[in-house]
Amino acid sequence: MISPQSISRIEASPGWRTRRVEVFDLPEGKVLVKGQRPTRSPWPHRFMNMLTWLAGVPYLKAVPVHGGARSQKIEIMRLRALAASGLPVPQVHHVGDDYFVMSYLGSRDLALTLREQGESAFGIWLQGSEQLLRVHAQGQYLSQCFARNIIVSDALDGLIDFEDDPLEV
């Protein structure tokens, strides 16, 4: 649980409002604060979906990215569902009106690790692949399953970024 003093410190910071995310080293531990993304227009996705319909490939439809409170609600819901299934995702510690606080997993992602370490990163890549199998074995799914959204150190630390829900398509 995040203390009222830590909440005050978070809410007073301009960092997450400007850059949308900010890492805090609080008495409760290191956390990441994520502010809401501005609401997005649905028209680019509608246009892409029209193209997939015209091309006859409906499985390539774009997942709506709403922004605002709706995206925050989706992300918190997905994080809690994945955590309840025993999957490695950040723990949600606090939800504010225009932000939420979650545990900080680190800043090193699988994409960076693969670029820097090349073939020597095969073991960690394999861990990421095995984790994806576990996600599906638990009856769960990810939204943006990119290497940049798999946080690693010497091992796979967790999965991040769930602002959209592919089941909306």
N, CA, C and O of each residue as an XYZ file, in Angstrom:
676
protein
N       0.841     -1.188      0.000
C       0.000      0.000      0.000
C       0.882      1.247      0.000
O       1.928      1.273      0.648
N       0.472      2.240     -0.703
C       1.216      3.489     -0.803
C       0.679      4.454      0.258
O      -0.529      4.648      0.387
N       1.598      5.049      1.008
C       1.208      5.945      2.102
C       0.650      7.262      1.561
O       0.927      7.633      0.420
N      -0.131      7.964      2.374
C      -0.632      9.283      1.959
C       0.505     10.260      1.629
O       0.366     11.088      0.729
N       1.630     10.165      2.354
C       2.770     11.045      2.067
C       3.341     10.751      0.674
O       3.678     11.670     -0.073
N       3.445      9.475      0.336
C       3.960      9.116     -0.987
C       2.984      9.527     -2.084
O       3.406      9.972     -3.152
N       1.686      9.384     -1.833
C       0.678      9.822     -2.810
C       0.800     11.324     -3.037
O       0.719     11.787     -4.175
N       0.993     12.087     -1.967
C       1.158     13.544     -2.100
C       2.381     13.872     -2.937
O       2.336     14.765     -3.784
N       3.477     13.152     -2.706
C       4.704     13.381     -3.479
C       4.468     13.076     -4.960
O       4.893     13.834     -5.832
N       3.799     11.980     -5.231
C       3.503     11.603     -6.618
C       2.623     12.659     -7.279
O       2.907     13.106     -8.391
N       1.565     13.051     -6.597
C       0.620     13.996     -7.193
C       1.218     15.380     -7.394
O       0.746     16.138     -8.242
N       2.253     15.724     -6.627
C       2.902     17.027     -6.772
C       3.929     17.042     -7.905
O       4.362     18.113     -8.331
N       4.313     15.886     -8.387
C       5.363     15.808     -9.401
C       4.836     16.139    -10.795
O       3.795     15.625    -11.202
N       5.554     17.000    -11.531
C       5.153     17.280    -12.911
C       5.675     16.228    -13.895
O       5.255     16.202    -15.052
N       6.585     15.364    -13.443
C       7.251     14.415    -14.343
C       6.317     13.493    -15.091
O       6.376     13.424    -16.319
N       5.458     12.784    -14.386
C       4.560     11.834    -15.056
C       3.488     12.547    -15.866
O       2.931     11.972    -16.801
N       3.196     13.792    -15.517
C       2.216     14.552    -16.310
C       2.831     14.994    -17.645
O       2.145     15.054    -18.666
N       4.118     15.297    -17.620
C       4.818     15.750    -18.821
C       5.234     14.582    -19.713
O       4.997     14.599    -20.921
N       5.855     13.568    -19.108
C       6.403     12.443    -19.879
C       5.527     11.194    -19.838
O       5.846     10.194    -20.481
N       4.441     11.242    -19.096
C       3.466     10.166    -18.938
C       3.899      9.053    -18.012
O       3.042      8.384    -17.435
N       5.171      8.827    -17.847
C       5.638      7.837    -16.874
C       6.764      8.445    -16.051
O       7.525      9.286    -16.531
N       6.853      8.004    -14.805
C       7.928      8.474    -13.937
C       8.194      7.404    -12.883
O       7.271      6.812    -12.324
N       9.472      7.173    -12.628
C       9.880      6.209    -11.606
C      10.141      6.972    -10.313
O      10.812      8.005    -10.318
N       9.611      6.462     -9.215
C       9.808      7.046     -7.889
C      10.462      6.014     -6.986
O      10.113      4.833     -7.014
N      11.414      6.476     -6.187
C      11.998      5.637     -5.145
C      11.344      6.073     -3.841
O      11.776      7.045     -3.221
N      10.319      5.367     -3.430
C       9.520      5.715     -2.253
C       9.916      4.846     -1.065
O      10.583      3.828     -1.249
N       9.523      5.224      0.140
C       9.770      4.356      1.296
C       9.166      2.957      1.101
O       9.667      1.980      1.657
N       8.090      2.868      0.313
C       7.443      1.579      0.056
C       8.180      0.756     -0.994
O       7.864     -0.416     -1.194
N       9.156      1.355     -1.663
C       9.902      0.685     -2.724
C       9.856      1.480     -4.013
O       9.225      2.535     -4.089
N      10.528      0.962     -5.016
C      10.579      1.627     -6.307
C       9.282      1.339     -7.062
O       8.862      0.188     -7.180
N       8.657      2.394     -7.569
C       7.394      2.261     -8.294
C       7.442      3.062     -9.584
O       8.267      3.960     -9.754
N       6.546      2.717    -10.479
C       6.379      3.460    -11.714
C       4.988      4.074    -11.702
O       3.996      3.390    -11.453
N       4.929      5.364    -11.971
C       3.652      6.073    -12.061
C       3.368      6.285    -13.541
O       4.220      6.767    -14.287
N       2.174      5.924    -13.948
C       1.793      6.038    -15.353
C       0.557      6.918    -15.459
O      -0.511      6.584    -14.945
N       0.724      8.050    -16.140
C      -0.392      8.954    -16.378
C      -1.186      8.515    -17.590
O      -0.730      7.692    -18.384
N      -2.366      9.068    -17.723
C      -3.223      8.704    -18.851
C      -2.717      9.321    -20.144
O      -2.229     10.451    -20.169
N      -2.844      8.562    -21.199
C      -2.550      9.051    -22.545
C      -3.755      9.867    -23.002
O      -4.890      9.503    -22.693
N      -3.537     10.962    -23.730
C      -4.690     11.722    -24.228
C      -5.620     10.827    -25.051
O      -5.177      9.881    -25.701
N      -6.902     11.142    -25.009
C      -7.883     10.391    -25.793
C      -7.528     10.501    -27.266
O      -7.148     11.572    -27.740
N      -7.649      9.410    -27.979
C      -7.269      9.375    -29.391
C      -8.503      9.315    -30.288
O      -9.557      8.809    -29.905
N      -8.333      9.840    -31.468
C      -9.405      9.779    -32.462
C      -9.561      8.336    -32.949
O      -8.562      7.645    -33.149
N     -10.783      7.878    -33.138
C     -10.987      6.510    -33.637
C     -10.796      6.385    -35.152
O     -10.764      5.273    -35.680
N     -10.669      7.510    -35.850
C     -10.670      7.450    -37.311
C      -9.487      6.717    -37.926
O      -9.702      5.989    -38.896
N      -8.253      6.849    -37.441
C      -7.170      6.059    -38.053
C      -7.437      4.553    -37.974
O      -7.173      3.821    -38.929
N      -7.962      4.092    -36.831
C      -8.260      2.665    -36.694
C      -9.427      2.258    -37.592
O      -9.418      1.176    -38.179
N     -10.411      3.111    -37.692
C     -11.547      2.806    -38.572
C     -11.090      2.690    -40.024
O     -11.551      1.819    -40.762
N     -10.181      3.576    -40.423
C      -9.654      3.532    -41.786
C      -8.878      2.231    -42.009
O      -9.063      1.563    -43.025
N      -8.010      1.875    -41.057
C      -7.250      0.623    -41.189
C      -8.186     -0.580    -41.231
O      -7.959     -1.520    -41.994
N      -9.228     -0.554    -40.423
C     -10.176     -1.664    -40.412
C     -10.954     -1.762    -41.720
O     -11.300     -2.857    -42.163
N     -11.226     -0.611    -42.336
C     -11.883     -0.626    -43.638
C     -10.959     -1.282    -44.673
O     -11.408     -2.061    -45.514
N      -9.663     -0.957    -44.598
C      -8.704     -1.563    -45.529
C      -8.617     -3.073    -45.329
O      -8.529     -3.819    -46.305
N      -8.639     -3.532    -44.082
C      -8.587     -4.984    -43.840
C      -9.849     -5.662    -44.376
O      -9.790     -6.780    -44.889
N     -10.985     -4.983    -44.255
C     -12.240     -5.524    -44.780
C     -12.174     -5.610    -46.307
O     -12.548     -6.624    -46.897
N     -11.688     -4.523    -46.946
C     -11.574     -4.513    -48.409
C     -10.597     -5.574    -48.902
O     -10.806     -6.179    -49.954
N      -9.529     -5.798    -48.138
C      -8.524     -6.788    -48.517
C      -8.960     -8.210    -48.169
O      -8.314     -9.176    -48.576
N     -10.045     -8.339    -47.423
C     -10.538     -9.662    -47.058
C      -9.727    -10.347    -45.971
O      -9.694    -11.576    -45.896
N      -9.073     -9.553    -45.127
C      -8.264    -10.120    -44.031
C      -8.715     -9.521    -42.695
O      -7.997     -8.715    -42.103
N      -9.888     -9.909    -42.225
C     -10.424     -9.309    -41.002
C      -9.591     -9.597    -39.756
O      -9.731     -8.903    -38.750
N      -8.728    -10.611    -39.807
C      -7.902    -10.924    -38.637
C      -6.813     -9.884    -38.400
O      -6.145     -9.908    -37.367
N      -6.633     -8.980    -39.345
C      -5.631     -7.924    -39.192
C      -6.242     -6.611    -38.718
O      -5.595     -5.566    -38.784
N      -7.485     -6.657    -38.240
C      -8.131     -5.435    -37.761
C      -7.327     -4.810    -36.624
O      -6.712     -5.505    -35.816
N      -7.350     -3.494    -36.586
C      -6.625     -2.745    -35.554
C      -7.372     -2.809    -34.225
O      -8.599     -2.714    -34.172
N      -6.611     -2.968    -33.175
C      -7.173     -2.936    -31.820
C      -7.344     -1.473    -31.440
O      -6.395     -0.700    -31.573
N      -8.519     -1.066    -30.972
C      -8.694      0.338    -30.599
C      -7.834      0.724    -29.402
O      -7.767      0.004    -28.406
N      -7.185      1.865    -29.520
C      -6.417      2.437    -28.411
C      -7.146      3.724    -28.040
O      -7.033      4.734    -28.733
N      -7.882      3.677    -26.958
C      -8.785      4.766    -26.612
C      -8.088      5.976    -26.005
O      -8.425      7.115    -26.328
N      -7.133      5.740    -25.141
C      -6.549      6.828    -24.368
C      -7.455      7.189    -23.206
O      -8.537      6.623    -23.047
N      -7.006      8.132    -22.399
C      -7.804      8.635    -21.288
C      -8.133      7.594    -20.238
O      -7.428      6.598    -20.075
N      -9.219      7.848    -19.533
C      -9.635      6.982    -18.425
C      -9.961      5.568    -18.901
O      -9.743      4.600    -18.172
N     -10.478      5.449    -20.114
C     -10.843      4.116    -20.613
C      -9.613      3.222    -20.773
O      -9.643      2.053    -20.387
N      -8.529      3.768    -21.340
C      -7.301      2.979    -21.478
C      -6.709      2.631    -20.122
O      -6.207      1.525    -19.924
N      -6.768      3.581    -19.184
C      -6.250      3.301    -17.843
C      -7.047      2.164    -17.202
O      -6.472      1.268    -16.584
N      -8.352      2.204    -17.349
C      -9.211      1.159    -16.775
C      -8.892     -0.203    -17.392
O      -8.819     -1.208    -16.686
N      -8.702     -0.230    -18.711
C      -8.361     -1.476    -19.404
C      -7.028     -2.007    -18.894
O      -6.903     -3.196    -18.601
N      -6.028     -1.130    -18.787
C      -4.706     -1.588    -18.355
C      -4.745     -2.157    -16.940
O      -4.150     -3.201    -16.675
N      -5.428     -1.490    -16.047
C      -5.524     -1.976    -14.665
C      -6.267     -3.315    -14.630
O      -5.869     -4.230    -13.910
N      -7.333     -3.423    -15.398
C      -8.087     -4.677    -15.461
C      -7.213     -5.818    -15.990
O      -7.233     -6.922    -15.445
N      -6.448     -5.552    -17.050
C      -5.581     -6.582    -17.633
C      -4.457     -6.952    -16.661
O      -4.156     -8.133    -16.494
N      -3.837     -5.962    -16.020
C      -2.774     -6.261    -15.055
C      -3.295     -7.149    -13.932
O      -2.630     -8.108    -13.538
N      -4.459     -6.841    -13.423
C      -5.020     -7.638    -12.320
C      -5.395     -9.044    -12.778
O      -5.192    -10.008    -12.039
N      -5.934     -9.173    -13.976
C      -6.300    -10.500    -14.491
C      -5.055    -11.351    -14.727
O      -5.038    -12.536    -14.392
N      -4.020    -10.753    -15.299
C      -2.785    -11.492    -15.546
C      -2.115    -11.889    -14.231
O      -1.623    -13.010    -14.097
N      -2.096    -10.977    -13.265
C      -1.506    -11.284    -11.953
C      -2.283    -12.404    -11.264
O      -1.683    -13.288    -10.653
N      -3.608    -12.372    -11.359
C      -4.434    -13.417    -10.736
C      -4.169    -14.783    -11.361
O      -4.406    -15.813    -10.730
N      -3.678    -14.793    -12.597
C      -3.331    -16.045    -13.266
C      -1.900    -16.468    -12.964
O      -1.418    -17.466    -13.500
N      -1.221    -15.712    -12.106
C       0.143    -16.062    -11.721
C       1.205    -15.640    -12.712
O       2.319    -16.163    -12.686
N       0.880    -14.706    -13.581
C       1.835    -14.261    -14.596
C       2.624    -13.056    -14.093
O       2.116    -12.271    -13.293
N       3.874    -12.905    -14.562
C       4.745    -11.843    -14.050
C       4.437    -10.472    -14.649
O       4.949    -10.116    -15.711
N       3.614     -9.726    -13.970
C       3.273     -8.364    -14.378
C       3.433     -7.454    -13.168
O       3.442     -7.935    -12.035
N       3.558     -6.148    -13.386
C       3.652     -5.235    -12.245
C       2.396     -5.292    -11.380
O       1.284     -5.460    -11.881
N       2.595     -5.152    -10.085
C       1.469     -5.103     -9.144
C       0.927     -3.677     -9.100
O       1.696     -2.723     -8.989
N      -0.380     -3.533     -9.186
C      -1.021     -2.218     -9.085
C      -1.121     -1.870     -7.602
O      -1.728     -2.603     -6.822
N      -0.510     -0.727     -7.220
C      -0.488     -0.310     -5.815
C      -1.514      0.767     -5.484
O      -2.009      0.838     -4.359
N      -1.830      1.605     -6.471
C      -2.737      2.723     -6.212
C      -3.307      3.195     -7.547
O      -2.616      3.192     -8.566
N      -4.575      3.598     -7.528
C      -5.217      4.143     -8.726
C      -5.738      5.531     -8.393
O      -6.561      5.697     -7.493
N      -5.246      6.537     -9.133
C      -5.735      7.903     -9.006
C      -6.677      8.217    -10.157
O      -6.934      7.367    -11.010
N      -7.187      9.434    -10.176
C      -8.119      9.822    -11.235
C      -7.472      9.826    -12.616
O      -8.099      9.419    -13.594
N      -6.217     10.286    -12.705
C      -5.569     10.397    -14.005
C      -4.208      9.704    -14.055
O      -3.383     10.017    -14.913
N      -3.975      8.779    -13.151
C      -2.727      8.024    -13.116
C      -2.936      6.771    -12.278
O      -3.943      6.622    -11.587
N      -1.955      5.869    -12.358
C      -1.924      4.765    -11.405
C      -0.477      4.437    -11.078
O       0.440      4.795    -11.817
N      -0.291      3.752     -9.964
C       1.037      3.418     -9.452
C       1.182      1.902     -9.480
O       0.320      1.173     -8.989
N       2.284      1.440    -10.061
C       2.548      0.001    -10.106
C       3.997     -0.265     -9.732
O       4.832      0.639     -9.753
N       4.282     -1.499     -9.395
C       5.651     -1.857     -9.065
C       6.536     -1.640    -10.291
O       6.091     -1.766    -11.432
N       7.791     -1.314    -10.023
C       8.756     -1.036    -11.082
C       9.552     -2.303    -11.357
O      10.195     -2.837    -10.454
N       9.515     -2.784    -12.584
C      10.216     -4.015    -12.945
C      11.616     -3.763    -13.473
O      12.426     -4.689    -13.522
N      11.918     -2.553    -13.864
C      13.216     -2.239    -14.443
C      13.042     -1.557    -15.786
O      11.927     -1.403    -16.284
N      14.163     -1.152    -16.365
C      14.094     -0.413    -17.629
C      14.678     -1.196    -18.799
O      14.612     -0.742    -19.941
N      15.237     -2.348    -18.529
C      15.878     -3.124    -19.589
C      14.850     -4.058    -20.228
O      14.264     -4.906    -19.555
N      14.642     -3.889    -21.532
C      13.671     -4.743    -22.213
C      14.372     -5.772    -23.097
O      15.571     -5.678    -23.359
N      13.612     -6.733    -23.538
C      14.162     -7.821    -24.343
C      14.714     -7.315    -25.671
O      15.724     -7.835    -26.145
N      14.087     -6.324    -26.282
C      14.567     -5.792    -27.565
C      15.978     -5.232    -27.422
O      16.849     -5.520    -28.243
N      16.203     -4.435    -26.385
C      17.534     -3.869    -26.141
C      18.543     -4.976    -25.854
O      19.660     -4.949    -26.370
N      18.159     -5.931    -25.048
C      19.054     -7.038    -24.706
C      19.451     -7.822    -25.950
O      20.618     -8.181    -26.108
N      18.504     -8.088    -26.826
C      18.814     -8.819    -28.058
C      19.739     -8.020    -28.969
O      20.653     -8.580    -29.575
N      19.503     -6.706    -29.068
C      20.377     -5.863    -29.903
C      21.797     -5.842    -29.357
O      22.761     -5.932    -30.118
N      21.925     -5.724    -28.049
C      23.252     -5.596    -27.444
C      23.994     -6.921    -27.328
O      25.211     -6.966    -27.508
N      23.277     -7.996    -27.028
C      23.945     -9.260    -26.736
C      23.898    -10.268    -27.876
O      24.614    -11.269    -27.846
N      23.074    -10.018    -28.866
C      23.006    -10.919    -30.014
C      22.710    -12.356    -29.617
O      21.810    -12.621    -28.820
N      23.478    -13.280    -30.184
C      23.240    -14.709    -29.955
C      23.389    -15.119    -28.499
O      22.777    -16.095    -28.065
N      24.190    -14.388    -27.742
C      24.375    -14.761    -26.330
C      23.106    -14.513    -25.508
O      23.019    -14.949    -24.360
N      22.132    -13.824    -26.082
C      20.866    -13.579    -25.384
C      19.817    -14.639    -25.722
O      18.640    -14.473    -25.400
N      20.239    -15.726    -26.366
C      19.282    -16.761    -26.764
C      18.512    -17.315    -25.571
O      17.308    -17.548    -25.671
N      19.179    -17.527    -24.457
C      18.523    -18.085    -23.267
C      17.391    -17.203    -22.774
O      16.317    -17.694    -22.424
N      17.630    -15.911    -22.748
C      16.592    -14.995    -22.270
C      15.468    -14.872    -23.299
O      14.305    -14.714    -22.929
N      15.809    -14.943    -24.591
C      14.786    -14.962    -25.632
C      13.908    -16.200    -25.466
O      12.686    -16.125    -25.597
N      14.538    -17.340    -25.177
C      13.797    -18.582    -24.969
C      12.867    -18.469    -23.760
O      11.740    -18.964    -23.794
N      13.337    -17.817    -22.689
C      12.477    -17.590    -21.522
C      11.247    -16.765    -21.908
O      10.136    -17.041    -21.454
N      11.456    -15.757    -22.746
C      10.336    -14.940    -23.213
C       9.341    -15.764    -24.011
O       8.131    -15.620    -23.839
N       9.842    -16.620    -24.879
C       8.967    -17.486    -25.678
C       8.188    -18.448    -24.788
O       6.996    -18.672    -24.998
N       8.868    -19.014    -23.797
C       8.194    -19.929    -22.866
C       7.139    -19.192    -22.042
O       6.093    -19.753    -21.715
N       7.421    -17.933    -21.712
C       6.444    -17.150    -20.955
C       5.180    -16.922    -21.775
O       4.075    -16.950    -21.234
N       5.337    -16.698    -23.068
C       4.166    -16.522    -23.935
C       3.313    -17.788    -23.959
O       2.084    -17.711    -23.982
N       3.956    -18.939    -23.954
C       3.205    -20.199    -23.884
C       2.449    -20.300    -22.563
O       1.311    -20.769    -22.538
N       3.074    -19.864    -21.455
C       2.408    -19.885    -20.148
C       1.200    -18.940    -20.128
O       0.160    -19.255    -19.549
N       1.355    -17.784    -20.766
C       0.241    -16.828    -20.835
C      -0.978    -17.510    -21.454
O      -2.077    -17.455    -20.903
N      -0.773    -18.147    -22.593
C      -1.889    -18.792    -23.287
C      -2.381    -20.028    -22.537
O      -3.577    -20.319    -22.551
N      -1.481    -20.756    -21.887
C      -1.889    -21.930    -21.102
C      -2.787    -21.522    -19.933
O      -3.604    -22.319    -19.472
N      -2.638    -20.291    -19.455
C      -3.477    -19.778    -18.369
C      -4.792    -19.186    -18.889
O      -5.583    -18.641    -18.119
N      -5.015    -19.298    -20.202
C      -6.239    -18.746    -20.784
C      -6.195    -17.233    -20.901
O      -7.235    -16.583    -21.010
N      -4.996    -16.671    -20.878
C      -4.823    -15.226    -20.951
C      -4.239    -14.832    -22.302
O      -3.948    -15.690    -23.135
N      -4.073    -13.548    -22.509
C      -3.536    -13.005    -23.746
C      -2.864    -11.677    -23.419
O      -3.132    -11.066    -22.385
N      -1.997    -11.249    -24.311
C      -1.313     -9.965    -24.157
C      -1.850     -9.016    -25.220
O      -2.458     -9.445    -26.201
N      -1.621     -7.730    -25.015
C      -2.111     -6.786    -26.014
C      -1.026     -6.478    -27.033
O      -1.193     -6.786    -28.213
N       0.053     -5.894    -26.621
C       1.134     -5.550    -27.538
C       2.343     -6.392    -27.170
O       3.204     -5.973    -26.395
N       2.387     -7.563    -27.730
C       3.428     -8.517    -27.360
C       4.683     -8.273    -28.199
O       5.026     -9.058    -29.083
N       5.348     -7.178    -27.899
C       6.595     -6.822    -28.557
C       7.740     -7.061    -27.581
O       7.537     -7.060    -26.367
N       8.930     -7.264    -28.107
C      10.098     -7.476    -27.245
C      10.321     -6.283    -26.317
O      10.856     -6.455    -25.222
N       9.927     -5.089    -26.726
C      10.109     -3.905    -25.875
C       9.200     -3.945    -24.644
O       9.428     -3.202    -23.689
N       8.177     -4.799    -24.653
C       7.248     -4.905    -23.528
C       7.513     -6.131    -22.661
O       6.674     -6.524    -21.850
N       8.684     -6.726    -22.841
C       9.128     -7.835    -21.993
C      10.354     -7.331    -21.242
O      11.405     -7.101    -21.838
N      10.214     -7.163    -19.937
C      11.282     -6.600    -19.113
C      12.176     -7.733    -18.618
O      11.698     -8.752    -18.119
N      13.488     -7.531    -18.769
C      14.452     -8.569    -18.408
C      15.604     -7.975    -17.605
O      15.860     -6.772    -17.653
N      16.286     -8.835    -16.873
C      17.587     -8.515    -16.274
C      18.468     -9.677    -16.714
O      18.809     -9.780    -17.893
N      18.839    -10.547    -15.790
C      19.509    -11.789    -16.180
C      18.478    -12.862    -16.517
O      18.823    -13.931    -17.022
N      17.232    -12.573    -16.236
C      16.116    -13.486    -16.504
C      14.912    -12.632    -16.885
O      14.971    -11.403    -16.844
N      13.841    -13.285    -17.249
C      12.619    -12.559    -17.579
C      11.992    -12.036    -16.290
O      11.688    -12.810    -15.383
N      11.800    -10.721    -16.214
C      11.254    -10.100    -15.009
C       9.757     -9.845    -15.094
O       9.072     -9.868    -14.071
N       9.238     -9.604    -16.285
C       7.807     -9.352    -16.370
C       7.367     -8.804    -17.705
O       8.176     -8.536    -18.594
N       6.073     -8.647    -17.821
C       5.413     -8.180    -19.034
C       4.707     -6.870    -18.724
O       4.142     -6.707    -17.642
N       4.738     -5.930    -19.675
C       4.138     -4.615    -19.441
C       3.317     -4.157    -20.644
O       3.342     -4.778    -21.706
N       2.596     -3.063    -20.455
C       1.881     -2.298    -21.478
C       0.604     -2.983    -21.952
O       0.611     -3.734    -22.928
N      -0.483     -2.714    -21.251
C      -1.759     -3.366    -21.536
C      -2.898     -2.362    -21.686
O      -4.005     -2.600    -21.203
N      -2.630     -1.233    -22.358
C      -3.631     -0.169    -22.485
C      -4.754     -0.492    -23.458
O      -5.772      0.200    -23.486
N      -4.578     -1.516    -24.236
C      -5.637     -1.887    -25.164
C      -5.981     -3.357    -24.957
O      -5.196     -4.115    -24.387
N      -7.141     -3.742    -25.418
C      -7.623     -5.102    -25.216
C      -7.984     -5.702    -26.568
O      -8.984     -5.309    -27.168
N      -7.183     -6.649    -27.058
C      -7.443     -7.241    -28.370
C      -8.816     -7.894    -28.498
O      -9.313     -8.072    -29.610
N      -9.430     -8.250    -27.382
C     -10.758     -8.858    -27.468
C     -11.830     -7.848    -27.869
O     -12.971     -8.232    -28.129
N     -11.477     -6.556    -27.922
C     -12.429     -5.543    -28.385
C     -12.631     -5.589    -29.898
O     -13.590     -5.017    -30.417
N     -11.736     -6.262    -30.594
C     -11.834     -6.319    -32.064
C     -12.895     -7.317    -32.461
O     -13.138     -7.519    -33.650
